[in-house]
Amino acid sequence: MGSVVVTPWSDQAELLKVRDWFYPPNGKFLDTDLRRTACSQIQAWELRGGLPHAVESTWIITDAILSDCLKNSGMTALARRSCYCTAICRFVTGLLDSEQDSKYKVSMFEKATELDFPASFVELRHEATHGSLPSLVVFRQAAARALRWLWDAYWKDLDQGEGRDTAAPDLSPTLRDVLRDHISRIMDYSQTLKTPHQRIQELPTQISTTTASQVLGACKGSKSALTRLVDLLGDVAEMTPSQTG
């Protein structure tokens, strides 16, 4: 007799409907933006228990973005940064802690490398928790990258097989994700330096080392990986995050 899987949603169709509210099939929010409706639905699911981390993270990150976009809300810049901080830190900590061995725990950076999870999110969490609270620009860029990662790791393949909604997300990065993340980390780090000379000379070796390791992992076993990597390196401008907003 097969095991019974209990989920907070009534059926797969309901979960897919919420996915489409967060990520419209055409990639654009036209006349009706249903992200707020999706957030309300997940809030109801949370009361039933058993909410997957990826679904919760999509909800709280999107809620922070929607709160940031509200005009005349009375929210201060500090309040907006705090909302993003809570969402991003919970996203990172909840994912990496759930993958820890109870007997042999390692640092978040080590666990992120092991899982091929973008180290830039761990760095941002560390800075927000132990250093200065990052700017709104940095948080907005991180939130957008987190939603892209959640789409690729969890939401994208929900309708390609039963049970995918409760399975652990695939943490293997694509080459595009690795290179985009590397560019974002360089740009975020450069904002903390004062002079162009510092930005060239003081870029942490760890950033390049981690990226090299992730590229090797993404290329492993792929005959066309080298060709794909060359194509992506020629597409750097498209992968560079926007500085607006």
Stockholm file with secondary structure:
# STOCKHOLM 1.0

chainA/1-245         MGSVVVTPWSDQAELLKVRDWFYPPNGKFLDTDLRRTACSQIQAWELRGGLPHAVESTWIITDAILSDCLKNSGMTALARRSCYCTAICRFVTGLLDSEQDSKYKVSMFEKATELDFPASFVELRHEATHGSLPSLVVFRQAAARALRWLWDAYWKDLDQGEGRDTAAPDLSPTLRDVLRDHISRIMDYSQTLKTPHQRIQELPTQISTTTASQVLGACKGSKSALTRLVDLLGDVAEMTPSQTG
#=GR chainA/1-245 SS CCCCCCCSSSSHHHHHHHHHHHSCTTSCCCSCCCHHHHHHHHHHHHHHSCCCHHHHHHHHHHHHHHHHHCTTCCCCHHHHHHHHHHHHHHHHHHHHHHTCCSSSCCCHHHHHHHHTCCHHHHHHHHHHHHSCCCCHHHHHHHHHHHHHHHIIIIITTGGGSTTTTTSCCCCCCCHHHHHHHHHHHHHHHHTTCSSHHHHHHCCCHHHHHHHHHHHHHHHTTCTTHHHHHHHHHTTHHHHSCCCCC
#=GC SS_cons         CCCCCCCSSSSHHHHHHHHHHHSCTTSCCCSCCCHHHHHHHHHHHHHHSCCCHHHHHHHHHHHHHHHHHCTTCCCCHHHHHHHHHHHHHHHHHHHHHHTCCSSSCCCHHHHHHHHTCCHHHHHHHHHHHHSCCCCHHHHHHHHHHHHHHHIIIIITTGGGSTTTTTSCCCCCCCHHHHHHHHHHHHHHHHTTCSSHHHHHHCCCHHHHHHHHHHHHHHHTTCTTHHHHHHHHHTTHHHHSCCCCC
//
